[in-house]
Amino acid sequence: MRNEGVKSVERALSILVAFREGERELPLREIAARTKLNKATVLRLICSLERHGFMLRLGDGKYALGPAPFHIGRVYQRSFHLADHVMPVLRDIVQNTAESAAFYIRNGDRRICLHKVESSEAMLRVAFREGDALPLDGSSGPVLRAFANEEGEDLTQIRADYYNVSMGQRHPEITSLACPVFRTGQEIAGSLSMSGPTSHYAGERQASFLAELLDGAIRLTRTLGGDAGPLDAAKRKILSGNAGMPAPAQAQKVAASAA
């Protein structure tokens, strides 16, 4: 049975996250409805949050967030380094699939390879390095365009699938996969990709690779404050075999079989 103090902390946090982007104030009844707590409990918790600067009681019976979350947010921003979060995800993808992995961001009509981890087992590699600027092609370029809401039939499909597959576009024997990573406000933060010899990307293996890639995108999206729900739904669709490809028998780890 969980400690009552832990429950109180979780209930207090649910009050803070009840506020949505753009909302400056909420009445008590709305906070109670969103947190599924009774009004007496909400009032008791708000009193504690007020004492520590997390909530403000307004004169018209409504409540607003106080300055403390802003202070914590600024401390987080100053201490946050994207590489600290992206690199472990890339290393896990490489370890679990034996393929190479990279993270791209968009800069105008180019994509920048911000971070990259090479597979030590890859016999074929596309020659580019961290910091290189590339066209908006391959698997990552269309993902960056699709979730910037650009028009195009292929981009509409990528928005529906939450991933993209590119075979032989930049190298005749290389296949790459990519999916989006979102930040707060569900803006696209970048594209997570993996690549390797096309012979590795057949049937169940491609589905397993996509599931692994989407799992990394889910982790990064949650870290950056985005909603990972659509990515999780896409991953579950692939694992169930409902994404137009065979469901992988070994859904999570396919490393050794790819070499």
Buried (B, 14 or more C-beta within 10 A) or exposed (E): EEEEEEEBEEBBBBBBEBBEEEEEBBEBEBBBBBBEBEEEBBBBBBEEBBEEBBBBBEEEEBBEBBEBBEEEEEEEEEEEEBEEBBBBBBEBBBEBBBBBBBBBBBEEEBBBBBBBBBBEBBEBBBEEEEEBEBEBEBBBBBBBBBBEEEEEEEBEEBBEBBBBBBEEBBBEEBBBBBBBBBBEEBEBBBBBBBBBBBEBBEEBBBBBBBBBBBBBBBBBBBBBBBEBEBBBEBBEBBBEEEBEBBBBEEBEEBBEEBB
